[in-house]
Amino acid sequence: MTYPLALVCRSLNGVIEQMERFSSDLHSLSHKVEATHHTTSQELAMGARQRDEQLKGTSALYLLTGL
């Protein structure tokens, strides 16, 4: 079975356009994941610093009160 060249070219162009859209969507998703990872890392670091400060404050309070 043979297909006209114009039909094959249209079909291939359609596949190429879908691949380009997929690639673009994947690229956008990759940037969103990277940004989320960065934000999450910053939030975790900030939480760890806050806990450290709280523990230092609690330790100092125990030392001052003799508990």
FIZAVO-378526 format. One record per residue: x, y, z of N, C-alpha, C, O, CB in turn; residue number from 1. Coordinates in Angstrom, 3 decimals. Glycine has a CB too. Layout:
BEGIN
{{X Y Z} {X Y Z} {X Y Z} {X Y Z} {X Y Z} NUM}
...
! end
This chain:
BEGIN
{{0.854 -1.173 0.000} {0.000 0.000 0.000} {0.902 1.239 0.000} {1.825 1.331 0.809} {-0.973 -0.004 1.234} 1}
{{0.650 2.163 -0.874} {1.428 3.394 -0.948} {0.534 4.586 -0.665} {-0.658 4.582 -0.972} {2.099 3.538 -2.324} 2}
{{1.132 5.593 -0.079} {0.415 6.820 0.258} {1.006 7.960 -0.549} {2.198 7.964 -0.858} {0.488 7.122 1.786} 3}
{{0.164 8.930 -0.888} {0.685 10.094 -1.615} {1.704 10.846 -0.749} {1.550 10.948 0.468} {-0.476 11.043 -2.033} 4}
{{2.721 11.355 -1.389} {3.798 12.056 -0.695} {3.274 13.229 0.132} {3.756 13.453 1.242} {4.830 12.551 -1.698} 5}
{{2.314 13.969 -0.374} {1.765 15.118 0.356} {1.138 14.670 1.673} {1.275 15.349 2.690} {0.720 15.858 -0.505} 6}
{{0.450 13.528 1.655} {-0.183 13.008 2.870} {0.883 12.582 3.885} {0.743 12.851 5.078} {-1.112 11.814 2.531} 7}
{{1.926 11.933 3.423} {3.019 11.503 4.300} {3.697 12.729 4.911} {3.976 12.745 6.110} {4.054 10.639 3.518} 8}
{{3.962 13.747 4.109} {4.615 14.965 4.608} {3.761 15.674 5.646} {4.274 16.145 6.662} {4.916 15.917 3.454} 9}
{{2.439 15.752 5.391} {1.544 16.380 6.368} {1.551 15.605 7.677} {1.578 16.186 8.762} {0.111 16.469 5.813} 10}
{{1.526 14.292 7.556} {1.532 13.452 8.740} {2.841 13.630 9.520} {2.822 13.765 10.743} {1.333 11.977 8.349} 11}
{{3.959 13.631 8.823} {5.252 13.832 9.478} {5.346 15.218 10.111} {5.864 15.364 11.218} {6.391 13.638 8.474} 12}
{{4.850 16.224 9.417} {4.848 17.585 9.982} {4.021 17.644 11.258} {4.389 18.326 12.215} {4.301 18.597 8.958} 13}
{{2.901 16.924 11.267} {2.064 16.872 12.463} {2.802 16.228 13.623} {2.729 16.705 14.756} {0.776 16.110 12.179} 14}
{{3.510 15.147 13.341} {4.285 14.471 14.387} {5.395 15.380 14.896} {5.629 15.459 16.102} {4.881 13.148 13.858} 15}
{{6.074 16.061 13.993} {7.152 16.983 14.389} {6.599 18.109 15.257} {7.217 18.468 16.259} {7.857 17.572 13.142} 16}
{{5.443 18.674 14.893} {4.843 19.743 15.692} {4.475 19.245 17.091} {4.671 19.952 18.079} {3.597 20.302 14.985} 17}
{{3.939 18.022 17.168} {3.608 17.456 18.478} {4.869 17.266 19.319} {4.864 17.541 20.519} {2.872 16.111 18.315} 18}
{{5.939 16.802 18.697} {7.200 16.610 19.410} {7.751 17.948 19.904} {8.285 18.034 21.011} {8.229 15.912 18.504} 19}
{{7.622 18.987 19.083} {8.093 20.312 19.498} {7.281 20.843 20.667} {7.840 21.428 21.595} {8.026 21.295 18.328} 20}
{{5.963 20.645 20.633} {5.113 21.087 21.746} {5.463 20.307 23.018} {5.559 20.878 24.104} {3.608 20.902 21.393} 21}
{{5.649 19.002 22.864} {6.011 18.164 24.005} {7.342 18.622 24.600} {7.483 18.726 25.819} {6.093 16.682 23.585} 22}
{{8.307 18.893 23.737} {9.618 19.344 24.192} {9.496 20.670 24.938} {10.120 20.854 25.983} {10.585 19.486 23.001} 23}
{{8.707 21.578 24.414} {8.503 22.874 25.061} {7.821 22.703 26.418} {8.221 23.322 27.405} {7.666 23.799 24.159} 24}
{{6.785 21.857 26.459} {6.089 21.600 27.726} {7.034 20.964 28.747} {7.011 21.309 29.928} {4.865 20.686 27.493} 25}
{{7.856 20.042 28.282} {8.812 19.380 29.168} {9.832 20.381 29.707} {10.211 20.326 30.877} {9.529 18.237 28.429} 26}
{{10.268 21.288 28.848} {11.213 22.324 29.259} {10.584 23.226 30.329} {11.224 23.545 31.330} {11.661 23.165 28.037} 27}
{{9.341 23.630 30.113} {8.634 24.468 31.099} {8.485 23.726 32.424} {8.703 24.297 33.492} {7.240 24.886 30.563} 28}
{{8.114 22.463 32.346} {7.947 21.664 33.557} {9.271 21.535 34.303} {9.306 21.600 35.532} {7.392 20.274 33.213} 29}
{{10.342 21.354 33.570} {11.666 21.239 34.169} {12.020 22.508 34.939} {12.565 22.432 36.041} {12.722 20.959 33.090} 30}
{{11.716 23.667 34.371} {11.980 24.940 35.060} {11.137 25.066 36.317} {11.621 25.544 37.343} {11.704 26.127 34.128} 31}
{{9.870 24.637 36.247} {8.998 24.712 37.422} {9.499 23.797 38.533} {9.493 24.175 39.704} {7.558 24.343 37.045} 32}
{{9.930 22.597 38.163} {10.449 21.654 39.161} {11.711 22.216 39.798} {11.885 22.135 41.014} {10.740 20.274 38.519} 33}
{{12.588 22.785 38.982} {13.831 23.370 39.492} {13.533 24.522 40.448} {14.165 24.633 41.499} {14.715 23.861 38.330} 34}
{{12.583 25.373 40.096} {12.219 26.508 40.957} {11.604 26.011 42.264} {11.891 26.550 43.333} {11.232 27.453 40.228} 35}
{{10.767 24.991 42.178} {10.152 24.426 43.383} {11.211 23.814 44.278} {11.167 23.978 45.497} {9.095 23.372 43.015} 36}
{{12.159 23.111 43.685} {13.246 22.507 44.456} {14.060 23.592 45.175} {14.413 23.445 46.345} {14.163 21.666 43.532} 37}
{{14.346 24.665 44.465} {15.116 25.770 45.051} {14.357 26.383 46.224} {14.926 26.608 47.292} {15.418 26.853 43.986} 38}
{{13.071 26.649 46.017} {12.240 27.248 47.063} {12.153 26.324 48.279} {12.287 26.770 49.418} {10.828 27.553 46.523} 39}
{{11.928 25.039 48.026} {11.824 24.073 49.115} {13.130 23.988 49.893} {13.117 23.914 51.122} {11.444 22.694 48.573} 40}
{{14.238 23.998 49.198} {15.548 23.961 49.862} {15.740 25.178 50.752} {16.226 25.066 51.878} {16.679 23.887 48.825} 41}
{{15.356 26.336 50.241} {15.475 27.562 51.046} {14.577 27.498 52.279} {14.989 27.890 53.371} {15.115 28.799 50.199} 42}
{{13.346 27.000 52.105} {12.417 26.914 53.229} {12.927 25.929 54.283} {12.811 26.188 55.481} {11.022 26.492 52.740} 43}
{{13.490 24.805 53.843} {14.031 23.836 54.793} {15.213 24.424 55.560} {15.340 24.222 56.768} {14.458 22.555 54.066} 44}
{{16.067 25.144 54.857} {17.225 25.761 55.512} {16.766 26.806 56.520} {17.318 26.889 57.617} {18.167 26.402 54.470} 45}
{{15.769 27.599 56.164} {15.257 28.617 57.073} {14.639 27.959 58.301} {14.844 28.429 59.420} {14.224 29.513 56.363} 46}
{{13.897 26.894 58.110} {13.300 26.172 59.237} {14.362 25.606 60.157} {14.222 25.649 61.379} {12.401 25.050 58.736} 47}
{{15.432 25.072 59.568} {16.526 24.526 60.380} {17.203 25.627 61.190} {17.534 25.424 62.358} {17.561 23.818 59.485} 48}
{{17.410 26.799 60.574} {18.021 27.922 61.299} {17.122 28.370 62.458} {17.605 28.658 63.553} {18.285 29.109 60.338} 49}
{{15.811 28.425 62.200} {14.886 28.843 63.255} {14.886 27.852 64.409} {14.858 28.250 65.574} {13.470 28.994 62.695} 50}
{{14.918 26.548 64.084} {14.971 25.536 65.144} {16.270 25.644 65.939} {16.269 25.509 67.163} {14.835 24.125 64.547} 51}
{{17.380 25.889 65.237} {18.665 26.059 65.924} {18.599 27.235 66.895} {19.059 27.134 68.032} {19.804 26.274 64.901} 52}
{{18.028 28.347 66.443} {17.920 29.519 67.304} {17.029 29.227 68.505} {17.336 29.649 69.620} {17.374 30.713 66.517} 53}
{{15.926 28.509 68.288} {15.034 28.159 69.389} {15.750 27.266 70.394} {15.622 27.450 71.605} {13.773 27.461 68.862} 54}
{{16.510 26.291 69.877} {17.242 25.391 70.776} {18.304 26.146 71.560} {18.508 25.886 72.746} {17.889 24.251 69.984} 55}
{{18.976 27.072 70.906} {19.984 27.881 71.615} {19.320 28.701 72.716} {19.842 28.807 73.826} {20.734 28.819 70.628} 56}
{{18.165 29.277 72.396} {17.427 30.064 73.391} {16.959 29.195 74.539} {17.038 29.610 75.695} {16.231 30.758 72.748} 57}
{{16.479 28.011 74.250} {16.011 27.094 75.283} {17.163 26.637 76.156} {17.031 26.565 77.378} {15.314 25.889 74.658} 58}
{{18.302 26.325 75.529} {19.494 25.891 76.268} {19.972 27.000 77.195} {20.321 26.742 78.347} {20.625 25.484 75.296} 59}
{{19.987 28.220 76.701} {20.415 29.364 77.518} {19.482 29.552 78.693} {19.928 29.856 79.799} {20.470 30.650 76.678} 60}
{{18.189 29.377 78.468} {17.200 29.527 79.535} {17.427 28.470 80.609} {17.367 28.776 81.800} {15.766 29.424 78.973} 61}
{{17.687 27.232 80.201} {17.962 26.172 81.181} {19.221 26.476 81.991} {19.266 26.242 83.199} {18.110 24.817 80.473} 62}
{{20.236 26.996 81.315} {21.475 27.314 82.023} {21.253 28.441 83.032} {21.786 28.402 84.141} {22.577 27.705 81.024} 63}
{{20.465 29.442 82.642} {20.225 30.584 83.538} {19.342 30.207 84.722} {19.545 30.706 85.828} {19.581 31.732 82.766} 64}
{{18.384 29.351 84.504} {17.436 29.014 85.568} {17.916 27.817 86.387} {17.355 27.533 87.445} {16.057 28.720 84.974} 65}
{{18.937 27.117 85.917} {19.465 25.977 86.652} {18.605 24.731 86.524} {18.700 23.824 87.351} {19.610 26.332 88.095} 66}
{{17.760 24.675 85.489} {16.911 23.480 85.299} {17.637 22.370 84.610} {17.063 21.306 84.380} {15.679 23.823 84.510} 67}
! end
